[in-house]
């Protein structure tokens, strides 16, 4: 087992805690896979990491540098609880990091590659859905995920845990205006495909040789009018009439799978 430091005194819930005093450039990640992926990410700057004995034993079996494992602070589960939001399921492991450097659209999305689709999230705000989309995007080798800056929750906490390490593998580009981001993607050579139930075409007719960016809207509201109009194509996922729509994370997974399936046939 790696050497573990004794934890610093942890404040009780009715006193200011580290989660309240953290600046906007610092985030807490928790859950074994989310923390392990972040510890293995050379772009992350670690501030501190808390681990129970069992979690530390598990972490020793992961691909983490010994110099990082030496920074583990031995902590009881309730001590970790006090550093996190109430109800956080941390599995005995939590770490505070400085946030990832901000990704720029051109840097993250160029060059456009047919085998690496981009996902664009139009006003999707649920952390669990966004986390699940990151996890799926990483599984299908997506090039980047583009989100609206002021509408998207921080890439930490429950979102990062749902992503299971996906936020370390797929760049997140935060933009002010989604429609302008789509125009920038078009200029880079992407076909921007908005998912819409009312579309006449379905995903199977898309050119597998052309780089693609899937644009997903919030459940219920769907794509905003200007965003839909800016897309080069609208396409639908065929589903039974009895169901009005799919969960947005499910729609993202089906779209990425269908894209990979069509390309495999070429």
ABEGO torsion letter per residue (X at the ends): XBBBBBBBBBBBAABBBAAAABBAABBBBBEAAAAAAAAABAABBBABBBBBAAAAAAAAABBBBAAAAAABBBBBAAAAAAABBBGBBAGGBBBBBBBBBBBBAAAAAOBBBAABBBBBBBGBABAAAAAAAAAAAAAAGBABBBBBAAABBBBBEAAAAAAGGAAAABBBBBBABAAAAAAAAAAAGBBBBBBBAABABBAAABBAABBBBBBBBBBGAEBBAAAAAABABBBBBBBBAABABBBAAAAAAAAAAAAAAAAAAX
